[in-house]
């Protein structure tokens, strides 16, 4: 799988920020993932000053919204290129392909 990054889970369930604050990412990921416009979300930030998120948009939900509003789908963001499709592995965990 040259050129792809596969995430198969976390080494541990707690993210420790550079400030020493412990953050449990699962509730945040669940809250973000509850949106119909988000397919997958992963919270990151180990040893960083702040948390970040890797977010995969739910393209079908955006297409449905555009159809309801009677307009065409908006153009993709400049520089946004989609890699291979994301999927879940046999364990049910997110296997994220490279998103550039």
N, C-alpha and C positions, 0 to 999 in steps of 0.2 A: 504494500500500500504506500508506495513512495509518494510524498507530497501531501499526505493526509495525517491529521491528528485525531486520535480516537480517545475519548474520555470514557472510562469504564467505571468511574466511581471515585470516591475520596479516600485518601490515606487515613483521615480521621474526620469525625463529624463536627468538630469545633474549629472555627477559624480564629486565630489569634492575631490581632492587628499589631502594628508596630508600637502602639501605645500600651499594649498589654491587655487590652479589652478582649474578652472572649465573646464570640458571636456564634450562635447556632444558625446555620444557613437554611436548614430545611423549612422552618416557618416562613421565611422570606421568599424562598423559591415557590412554596405552595401559594402564597398570596399573589405573587406576580403571575404564576401559572394559571390562576383562577380566571384571568381575563380571556375572553374568547379570541382575542387578537394575538395571544402568545401561545406558540406551540410548545416551547421548552424554555426554561430559564435556569441558569447555574450562577450562583453567587460565588465570587472569588475575592481574595484579598489577603491571604496569609502573609504576615510580616510586612504589610503595606500600611500606609496612613489611613486609607479609607477602603470601603468595600466597592466592588465593581460587579457588573452582571454581564453574562453572555446570554443574549436573548435571541431566540429564533422566532420570527413572526409567523403567525398562522395565515399563510397566503390565501387560503380559501375564504377565511373570514373577511379579509380585506376585499376580495373579489365580490363577495355577497353584499358587503356594505356599498361598494361602488354601484352594483346593479340596483340596489334599493334606492340609492340617491339619483339614479338615472344618468350617471356620468361614467366616463371611462376610468379605468384604473390609473392611478397617478404613476408618473414615470419613476423608475427606481432612483435612489439617491446617487449622486455622483460618486464614482469610485466603488460602489457596492457591487460585488460580483458574487454569485452564488457558487459554492463548491458542490460536492456530491450531497445527495439527500441524507438527512439525519434519520436514524432509526434507533430502536431499542434492541439491545442484545438479548441473549437467551435468559439472562438473569433479570431482565426487565429494566435494567439501568440504561440511561441515555448513552448512546454511542454517537458522539457528534463528529461529523466529518469537518474538514477545514472550511471555514467561512471566512472569506477575505473581504 
